[in-house]
Amino acid sequence: MFDSLDEQIRIDEHKAVSNKERMMRWALILLLTAIVFGGLYLGFSMLKGS
């Protein structure tokens, strides 16, 4: 029951979202991830330096 519901939700979402929008979403996720990990790296390196 839940497998078919999960599959139907995935199919509906795929129809509703264009490829361009999907690529923009992934690019934004990657950018935010890089900013977060870059901030953590800089923060730890500043703490280690003092």
PDB file of N, CA, C and O in Angstrom, chain B, residues numbered from 101:
ATOM      1  N   MET B 101       0.830  -1.190   0.000  1.00  0.00           N
ATOM      2  CA  MET B 101       0.000   0.000   0.000  1.00  0.00           C
ATOM      3  C   MET B 101       0.872   1.250   0.000  1.00  0.00           C
ATOM      4  O   MET B 101       0.672   2.146  -0.820  1.00  0.00           O
ATOM      5  N   PHE B 102       1.842   1.317   0.917  1.00  0.00           N
ATOM      6  CA  PHE B 102       2.650   2.517   1.024  1.00  0.00           C
ATOM      7  C   PHE B 102       3.644   2.639  -0.128  1.00  0.00           C
ATOM      8  O   PHE B 102       4.020   3.746  -0.513  1.00  0.00           O
ATOM      9  N   ASP B 103       4.070   1.499  -0.680  1.00  0.00           N
ATOM     10  CA  ASP B 103       4.978   1.553  -1.812  1.00  0.00           C
ATOM     11  C   ASP B 103       4.313   2.217  -3.003  1.00  0.00           C
ATOM     12  O   ASP B 103       4.924   3.049  -3.673  1.00  0.00           O
ATOM     13  N   SER B 104       3.075   1.859  -3.271  1.00  0.00           N
ATOM     14  CA  SER B 104       2.388   2.448  -4.412  1.00  0.00           C
ATOM     15  C   SER B 104       2.073   3.920  -4.155  1.00  0.00           C
ATOM     16  O   SER B 104       2.105   4.723  -5.088  1.00  0.00           O
ATOM     17  N   LEU B 105       1.772   4.287  -2.918  1.00  0.00           N
ATOM     18  CA  LEU B 105       1.512   5.682  -2.584  1.00  0.00           C
ATOM     19  C   LEU B 105       2.784   6.509  -2.735  1.00  0.00           C
ATOM     20  O   LEU B 105       2.746   7.616  -3.272  1.00  0.00           O
ATOM     21  N   ASP B 106       3.900   5.981  -2.269  1.00  0.00           N
ATOM     22  CA  ASP B 106       5.177   6.673  -2.408  1.00  0.00           C
ATOM     23  C   ASP B 106       5.535   6.850  -3.881  1.00  0.00           C
ATOM     24  O   ASP B 106       6.013   7.908  -4.293  1.00  0.00           O
ATOM     25  N   GLU B 107       5.301   5.811  -4.659  1.00  0.00           N
ATOM     26  CA  GLU B 107       5.580   5.888  -6.095  1.00  0.00           C
ATOM     27  C   GLU B 107       4.679   6.918  -6.770  1.00  0.00           C
ATOM     28  O   GLU B 107       5.134   7.662  -7.639  1.00  0.00           O
ATOM     29  N   GLN B 108       3.427   6.966  -6.386  1.00  0.00           N
ATOM     30  CA  GLN B 108       2.485   7.930  -6.985  1.00  0.00           C
ATOM     31  C   GLN B 108       2.879   9.359  -6.626  1.00  0.00           C
ATOM     32  O   GLN B 108       2.795  10.246  -7.475  1.00  0.00           O
ATOM     33  N   ILE B 109       3.306   9.601  -5.392  1.00  0.00           N
ATOM     34  CA  ILE B 109       3.750  10.933  -4.985  1.00  0.00           C
ATOM     35  C   ILE B 109       4.967  11.332  -5.798  1.00  0.00           C
ATOM     36  O   ILE B 109       5.055  12.475  -6.247  1.00  0.00           O
ATOM     37  N   ARG B 110       5.898  10.430  -5.997  1.00  0.00           N
ATOM     38  CA  ARG B 110       7.104  10.705  -6.778  1.00  0.00           C
ATOM     39  C   ARG B 110       6.744  11.039  -8.230  1.00  0.00           C
ATOM     40  O   ARG B 110       7.313  11.962  -8.813  1.00  0.00           O
ATOM     41  N   ILE B 111       5.808  10.295  -8.808  1.00  0.00           N
ATOM     42  CA  ILE B 111       5.390  10.545 -10.192  1.00  0.00           C
ATOM     43  C   ILE B 111       4.704  11.903 -10.294  1.00  0.00           C
ATOM     44  O   ILE B 111       4.968  12.659 -11.229  1.00  0.00           O
ATOM     45  N   ASP B 112       3.827  12.219  -9.342  1.00  0.00           N
ATOM     46  CA  ASP B 112       3.132  13.506  -9.361  1.00  0.00           C
ATOM     47  C   ASP B 112       4.097  14.667  -9.206  1.00  0.00           C
ATOM     48  O   ASP B 112       3.949  15.689  -9.875  1.00  0.00           O
ATOM     49  N   GLU B 113       5.074  14.525  -8.340  1.00  0.00           N
ATOM     50  CA  GLU B 113       6.050  15.591  -8.134  1.00  0.00           C
ATOM     51  C   GLU B 113       6.906  15.774  -9.380  1.00  0.00           C
ATOM     52  O   GLU B 113       7.253  16.896  -9.750  1.00  0.00           O
ATOM     53  N   HIS B 114       7.237  14.674 -10.014  1.00  0.00           N
ATOM     54  CA  HIS B 114       8.052  14.746 -11.232  1.00  0.00           C
ATOM     55  C   HIS B 114       7.294  15.490 -12.327  1.00  0.00           C
ATOM     56  O   HIS B 114       7.903  16.240 -13.091  1.00  0.00           O
ATOM     57  N   LYS B 115       5.990  15.300 -12.417  1.00  0.00           N
ATOM     58  CA  LYS B 115       5.188  15.987 -13.421  1.00  0.00           C
ATOM     59  C   LYS B 115       5.057  17.470 -13.098  1.00  0.00           C
ATOM     60  O   LYS B 115       5.026  18.297 -14.009  1.00  0.00           O
ATOM     61  N   ALA B 116       4.981  17.818 -11.821  1.00  0.00           N
ATOM     62  CA  ALA B 116       4.712  19.190 -11.415  1.00  0.00           C
ATOM     63  C   ALA B 116       5.952  20.079 -11.489  1.00  0.00           C
ATOM     64  O   ALA B 116       5.822  21.297 -11.615  1.00  0.00           O
ATOM     65  N   VAL B 117       7.144  19.503 -11.414  1.00  0.00           N
ATOM     66  CA  VAL B 117       8.369  20.287 -11.351  1.00  0.00           C
ATOM     67  C   VAL B 117       9.132  20.125 -12.668  1.00  0.00           C
ATOM     68  O   VAL B 117       9.394  19.008 -13.115  1.00  0.00           O
ATOM     69  N   SER B 118       9.482  21.255 -13.277  1.00  0.00           N
ATOM     70  CA  SER B 118      10.222  21.193 -14.533  1.00  0.00           C
ATOM     71  C   SER B 118      11.685  20.848 -14.260  1.00  0.00           C
ATOM     72  O   SER B 118      12.168  20.965 -13.134  1.00  0.00           O
ATOM     73  N   ASN B 119      12.373  20.424 -15.310  1.00  0.00           N
ATOM     74  CA  ASN B 119      13.780  20.071 -15.165  1.00  0.00           C
ATOM     75  C   ASN B 119      14.610  21.273 -14.745  1.00  0.00           C
ATOM     76  O   ASN B 119      15.533  21.137 -13.943  1.00  0.00           O
ATOM     77  N   LYS B 120      14.294  22.448 -15.277  1.00  0.00           N
ATOM     78  CA  LYS B 120      15.038  23.664 -14.927  1.00  0.00           C
ATOM     79  C   LYS B 120      14.872  23.977 -13.437  1.00  0.00           C
ATOM     80  O   LYS B 120      15.837  24.311 -12.750  1.00  0.00           O
ATOM     81  N   GLU B 121      13.640  23.865 -12.955  1.00  0.00           N
ATOM     82  CA  GLU B 121      13.383  24.136 -11.538  1.00  0.00           C
ATOM     83  C   GLU B 121      14.090  23.111 -10.654  1.00  0.00           C
ATOM     84  O   GLU B 121      14.609  23.460  -9.593  1.00  0.00           O
ATOM     85  N   ARG B 122      14.113  21.860 -11.081  1.00  0.00           N
ATOM     86  CA  ARG B 122      14.787  20.817 -10.318  1.00  0.00           C
ATOM     87  C   ARG B 122      16.295  21.072 -10.257  1.00  0.00           C
ATOM     88  O   ARG B 122      16.912  20.904  -9.205  1.00  0.00           O
ATOM     89  N   MET B 123      16.883  21.474 -11.378  1.00  0.00           N
ATOM     90  CA  MET B 123      18.312  21.780 -11.418  1.00  0.00           C
ATOM     91  C   MET B 123      18.633  23.001 -10.550  1.00  0.00           C
ATOM     92  O   MET B 123      19.655  23.018  -9.865  1.00  0.00           O
ATOM     93  N   MET B 124      17.777  24.008 -10.572  1.00  0.00           N
ATOM     94  CA  MET B 124      17.980  25.196  -9.738  1.00  0.00           C
ATOM     95  C   MET B 124      17.908  24.819  -8.261  1.00  0.00           C
ATOM     96  O   MET B 124      18.678  25.333  -7.449  1.00  0.00           O
ATOM     97  N   ARG B 125      16.996  23.934  -7.915  1.00  0.00           N
ATOM     98  CA  ARG B 125      16.863  23.500  -6.521  1.00  0.00           C
ATOM     99  C   ARG B 125      18.132  22.793  -6.057  1.00  0.00           C
ATOM    100  O   ARG B 125      18.627  23.060  -4.962  1.00  0.00           O
ATOM    101  N   TRP B 126      18.664  21.890  -6.888  1.00  0.00           N
ATOM    102  CA  TRP B 126      19.878  21.172  -6.521  1.00  0.00           C
ATOM    103  C   TRP B 126      21.084  22.101  -6.455  1.00  0.00           C
ATOM    104  O   TRP B 126      21.945  21.948  -5.590  1.00  0.00           O
ATOM    105  N   ALA B 127      21.144  23.069  -7.377  1.00  0.00           N
ATOM    106  CA  ALA B 127      22.246  24.035  -7.352  1.00  0.00           C
ATOM    107  C   ALA B 127      22.200  24.862  -6.070  1.00  0.00           C
ATOM    108  O   ALA B 127      23.240  25.130  -5.469  1.00  0.00           O
ATOM    109  N   LEU B 128      21.011  25.265  -5.650  1.00  0.00           N
ATOM    110  CA  LEU B 128      20.858  26.033  -4.419  1.00  0.00           C
ATOM    111  C   LEU B 128      21.247  25.193  -3.201  1.00  0.00           C
ATOM    112  O   LEU B 128      21.896  25.692  -2.281  1.00  0.00           O
ATOM    113  N   ILE B 129      20.855  23.930  -3.197  1.00  0.00           N
ATOM    114  CA  ILE B 129      21.220  23.041  -2.091  1.00  0.00           C
ATOM    115  C   ILE B 129      22.737  22.890  -2.010  1.00  0.00           C
ATOM    116  O   ILE B 129      23.312  22.950  -0.923  1.00  0.00           O
ATOM    117  N   LEU B 130      23.387  22.693  -3.164  1.00  0.00           N
ATOM    118  CA  LEU B 130      24.844  22.558  -3.174  1.00  0.00           C
ATOM    119  C   LEU B 130      25.526  23.839  -2.714  1.00  0.00           C
ATOM    120  O   LEU B 130      26.504  23.787  -1.968  1.00  0.00           O
ATOM    121  N   LEU B 131      25.018  24.991  -3.152  1.00  0.00           N
ATOM    122  CA  LEU B 131      25.590  26.271  -2.745  1.00  0.00           C
ATOM    123  C   LEU B 131      25.456  26.479  -1.235  1.00  0.00           C
ATOM    124  O   LEU B 131      26.416  26.877  -0.576  1.00  0.00           O
ATOM    125  N   LEU B 132      24.283  26.214  -0.694  1.00  0.00           N
ATOM    126  CA  LEU B 132      24.077  26.375   0.744  1.00  0.00           C
ATOM    127  C   LEU B 132      24.941  25.409   1.544  1.00  0.00           C
ATOM    128  O   LEU B 132      25.453  25.768   2.604  1.00  0.00           O
ATOM    129  N   THR B 133      25.106  24.193   1.046  1.00  0.00           N
ATOM    130  CA  THR B 133      25.966  23.226   1.716  1.00  0.00           C
ATOM    131  C   THR B 133      27.410  23.706   1.739  1.00  0.00           C
ATOM    132  O   THR B 133      28.092  23.597   2.758  1.00  0.00           O
ATOM    133  N   ALA B 134      27.872  24.239   0.608  1.00  0.00           N
ATOM    134  CA  ALA B 134      29.246  24.751   0.536  1.00  0.00           C
ATOM    135  C   ALA B 134      29.436  25.928   1.485  1.00  0.00           C
ATOM    136  O   ALA B 134      30.481  26.042   2.125  1.00  0.00           O
ATOM    137  N   ILE B 135      28.439  26.805   1.586  1.00  0.00           N
ATOM    138  CA  ILE B 135      28.532  27.959   2.484  1.00  0.00           C
ATOM    139  C   ILE B 135      28.587  27.500   3.941  1.00  0.00           C
ATOM    140  O   ILE B 135      29.385  28.012   4.726  1.00  0.00           O
ATOM    141  N   VAL B 136      27.739  26.537   4.302  1.00  0.00           N
ATOM    142  CA  VAL B 136      27.711  26.051   5.687  1.00  0.00           C
ATOM    143  C   VAL B 136      29.037  25.384   6.055  1.00  0.00           C
ATOM    144  O   VAL B 136      29.623  25.690   7.094  1.00  0.00           O
ATOM    145  N   PHE B 137      29.506  24.474   5.205  1.00  0.00           N
ATOM    146  CA  PHE B 137      30.749  23.784   5.535  1.00  0.00           C
ATOM    147  C   PHE B 137      31.951  24.719   5.448  1.00  0.00           C
ATOM    148  O   PHE B 137      32.903  24.572   6.215  1.00  0.00           O
ATOM    149  N   GLY B 138      31.919  25.679   4.523  1.00  0.00           N
ATOM    150  CA  GLY B 138      32.987  26.674   4.455  1.00  0.00           C
ATOM    151  C   GLY B 138      33.020  27.532   5.707  1.00  0.00           C
ATOM    152  O   GLY B 138      34.095  27.844   6.219  1.00  0.00           O
ATOM    153  N   GLY B 139      31.844  27.919   6.206  1.00  0.00           N
ATOM    154  CA  GLY B 139      31.770  28.692   7.440  1.00  0.00           C
ATOM    155  C   GLY B 139      32.277  27.905   8.635  1.00  0.00           C
ATOM    156  O   GLY B 139      32.985  28.441   9.487  1.00  0.00           O
ATOM    157  N   LEU B 140      31.911  26.633   8.691  1.00  0.00           N
ATOM    158  CA  LEU B 140      32.411  25.791   9.781  1.00  0.00           C
ATOM    159  C   LEU B 140      33.931  25.651   9.711  1.00  0.00           C
ATOM    160  O   LEU B 140      34.611  25.721  10.736  1.00  0.00           O
ATOM    161  N   TYR B 141      34.458  25.456   8.517  1.00  0.00           N
ATOM    162  CA  TYR B 141      35.899  25.317   8.351  1.00  0.00           C
ATOM    163  C   TYR B 141      36.622  26.597   8.774  1.00  0.00           C
ATOM    164  O   TYR B 141      37.617  26.545   9.496  1.00  0.00           O
ATOM    165  N   LEU B 142      36.119  27.740   8.322  1.00  0.00           N
ATOM    166  CA  LEU B 142      36.750  29.008   8.699  1.00  0.00           C
ATOM    167  C   LEU B 142      36.645  29.258  10.201  1.00  0.00           C
ATOM    168  O   LEU B 142      37.590  29.744  10.821  1.00  0.00           O
ATOM    169  N   GLY B 143      35.502  28.928  10.776  1.00  0.00           N
ATOM    170  CA  GLY B 143      35.320  29.112  12.207  1.00  0.00           C
ATOM    171  C   GLY B 143      36.289  28.273  13.016  1.00  0.00           C
ATOM    172  O   GLY B 143      36.902  28.768  13.962  1.00  0.00           O
ATOM    173  N   PHE B 144      36.431  27.018  12.654  1.00  0.00           N
ATOM    174  CA  PHE B 144      37.370  26.154  13.382  1.00  0.00           C
ATOM    175  C   PHE B 144      38.813  26.574  13.167  1.00  0.00           C
ATOM    176  O   PHE B 144      39.631  26.498  14.084  1.00  0.00           O
ATOM    177  N   SER B 145      39.131  27.024  11.941  1.00  0.00           N
ATOM    178  CA  SER B 145      40.507  27.447  11.704  1.00  0.00           C
ATOM    179  C   SER B 145      40.832  28.724  12.473  1.00  0.00           C
ATOM    180  O   SER B 145      41.971  28.908  12.901  1.00  0.00           O
ATOM    181  N   MET B 146      39.858  29.605  12.656  1.00  0.00           N
ATOM    182  CA  MET B 146      40.069  30.808  13.458  1.00  0.00           C
ATOM    183  C   MET B 146      40.242  30.456  14.930  1.00  0.00           C
ATOM    184  O   MET B 146      41.073  31.048  15.618  1.00  0.00           O
ATOM    185  N   LEU B 147      39.459  29.495  15.415  1.00  0.00           N
ATOM    186  CA  LEU B 147      39.597  29.061  16.815  1.00  0.00           C
ATOM    187  C   LEU B 147      40.951  28.397  17.047  1.00  0.00           C
ATOM    188  O   LEU B 147      41.577  28.593  18.089  1.00  0.00           O
ATOM    189  N   LYS B 148      41.385  27.631  16.093  1.00  0.00           N
ATOM    190  CA  LYS B 148      42.668  26.941  16.234  1.00  0.00           C
ATOM    191  C   LYS B 148      43.823  27.936  16.172  1.00  0.00           C
ATOM    192  O   LYS B 148      44.841  27.739  16.837  1.00  0.00           O
ATOM    193  N   GLY B 149      43.682  28.987  15.394  1.00  0.00           N
ATOM    194  CA  GLY B 149      44.749  29.963  15.248  1.00  0.00           C
ATOM    195  C   GLY B 149      44.952  30.847  16.464  1.00  0.00           C
ATOM    196  O   GLY B 149      46.049  31.372  16.657  1.00  0.00           O
ATOM    197  N   SER B 150      43.929  31.028  17.293  1.00  0.00           N
ATOM    198  CA  SER B 150      44.084  31.921  18.453  1.00  0.00           C
ATOM    199  C   SER B 150      44.503  31.240  19.713  1.00  0.00           C
ATOM    200  O   SER B 150      44.662  31.893  20.745  1.00  0.00           O
TER     201      SER B 150
END
